[in-house]
Amino acid sequence: MATGCLSAVNRPRIAGLDSFAGGIWRTGEWPHEGVDFRGKRVGVIGTGSSAIQSIPVIAEQAAHVYVFQRTPHYTVPAHNA
């Protein structure tokens, strides 16, 4: 149905977000050049399909990853080559 990041980027209304000094990246607007997470503390908000795919990749680089999750999802590998 393309109701996620493929159709519209979700910009959550979080108090203080516009004064946050760190970097903010959204999976629906991911930079083509990539992001360097080496040594950083990273917070991921949400655990939808994009987060499930990106968290392991981010965790390979980041010093620590915090995942903020409202409702856990059940997933299984698709094994699509």
PyMOL commands that set and color helices and strands:
alter all, ss='L'
color gray80, all
select helices_A, chain A and resi 17-19+27-29+49-61
alter helices_A, ss='H'
color red, helices_A
select strands_A, chain A and resi 41-45+64-68
alter strands_A, ss='S'
color yellow, strands_A
deselect
rebuild
show_as cartoon
